Amino acid sequence: MKAIGKGKNNIELIKNSLNIKISKNDNNDFDLLFLVDATGSMKTYITSAKEETENISKELRNLYPEKNFKYGYIFYRDPIDSPSDIHEVIDLTDNVNSIPEQIEKIKAEGGGDLPEDWAGAYKLVNE
């Protein structure tokens, strides 16, 4: 898994990280689920997630117009240390225009120690 941030070639990172082989024989449906640390120090990354979702979706639509993409997010914190540090989920959707508004509601809070509950985020992925 690679970190995606503002100013990087996110499409290449996504293709390489997920080992997507796009061809006419592949399934036309792809789900991209992003896991984002949403603790106090991550405010700028949450803002980047909002911007980059739009950029990534536009690039993927241009590159692969015959494919269907859904996008979702898990914003994880550290509920093990503080029960009020809950994870927040934006369910997979093909309505990419709705995501920035949902991300806008996510507040960077909690944390302050190492590590955050990334394992809990992976558990949510599997559920």
C-alpha positions in Angstrom: 0.0 0.0 0.0 1.3 3.4 -0.9 0.6 6.8 0.6 -1.2 9.1 -1.7 -0.7 12.8 -1.3 -1.1 16.1 -3.0 1.3 16.7 -5.9 2.1 13.0 -6.6 1.1 11.0 -9.6 -1.8 9.4 -7.8 -3.1 7.4 -10.8 0.2 5.6 -11.2 0.4 5.0 -7.4 -3.1 3.5 -7.5 -2.5 1.3 -10.5 0.8 0.1 -9.1 -0.5 -0.4 -5.5 -3.6 -2.3 -6.6 -1.9 -4.1 -9.5 -4.8 -3.2 -11.7 -4.4 -4.6 -15.2 -6.9 -2.7 -17.3 -7.8 -4.5 -20.4 -11.0 -5.2 -22.4 -11.2 -8.6 -20.7 -11.2 -7.2 -17.1 -14.2 -6.7 -15.0 -15.6 -3.2 -15.6 -16.2 -2.5 -11.9 -13.5 -1.2 -9.6 -13.8 -0.2 -5.9 -11.2 2.2 -4.5 -11.3 2.4 -0.7 -9.0 4.9 0.9 -7.8 4.6 4.5 -6.9 7.9 6.1 -5.5 8.7 9.5 -8.0 11.2 10.9 -6.2 12.1 14.2 -5.3 15.6 15.2 -2.1 16.1 13.2 -3.7 14.9 9.9 -5.9 17.9 9.1 -4.0 18.8 5.9 -4.3 15.2 4.7 -8.0 15.2 5.2 -8.2 18.3 3.1 -6.0 16.7 0.4 -8.4 13.6 0.4 -11.3 15.9 -0.5 -9.3 17.5 -3.4 -7.6 14.3 -4.6 -10.8 12.3 -4.8 -12.1 14.7 -7.5 -8.7 14.7 -9.3 -8.4 10.9 -9.2 -11.9 10.3 -10.4 -11.5 12.7 -13.4 -8.3 11.1 -14.4 -9.6 7.6 -14.2 -12.8 8.5 -16.1 -10.6 10.0 -18.9 -8.2 7.0 -19.0 -10.8 4.3 -18.7 -14.2 5.6 -19.8 -15.6 2.1 -20.2 -14.9 1.2 -16.5 -17.1 1.9 -13.5 -15.4 3.2 -10.3 -16.7 3.5 -6.8 -14.9 5.4 -4.1 -15.1 5.2 -0.4 -13.2 6.2 2.7 -12.4 5.0 6.2 -11.1 7.7 8.4 -9.5 6.0 11.4 -8.4 7.3 14.8 -7.5 5.6 18.0 -10.6 4.3 19.9 -8.4 1.8 21.8 -6.8 4.7 23.7 -9.9 6.9 23.8 -13.4 5.6 23.2 -14.4 9.0 21.8 -11.9 8.6 18.9 -14.3 6.8 16.6 -13.7 5.7 13.0 -15.8 7.3 10.3 -16.8 5.6 7.1 -17.9 7.0 3.7 -19.5 4.1 2.0 -18.5 3.1 -1.5 -20.4 5.3 -4.1 -20.1 6.0 -7.8 -21.4 9.6 -7.0 -18.0 11.1 -6.6 -19.5 14.6 -6.4 -21.0 13.7 -3.0 -17.7 12.7 -1.4 -16.1 16.2 -0.9 -19.1 17.3 1.1 -18.9 14.2 3.3 -15.2 14.6 3.8 -15.8 18.3 4.8 -17.6 16.9 7.9 -14.6 14.9 9.0 -12.7 16.5 11.8 -9.1 15.7 12.6 -9.1 14.9 16.3 -7.7 12.5 18.9 -4.5 10.6 18.6 -1.3 12.1 20.1 0.4 8.8 20.5 1.7 6.0 18.3 0.3 4.0 16.6 -3.2 4.9 15.6 -5.8 2.1 15.1 -5.0 1.2 11.5 -5.7 -2.5 12.3 -9.3 -1.4 13.2 -9.6 0.3 9.9 -8.5 -2.9 8.1 -11.1 -4.8 10.1 -13.8 -2.4 8.8 -12.6 -3.0 5.2 -13.3 -6.7 5.7 -16.7 -6.1 7.2 
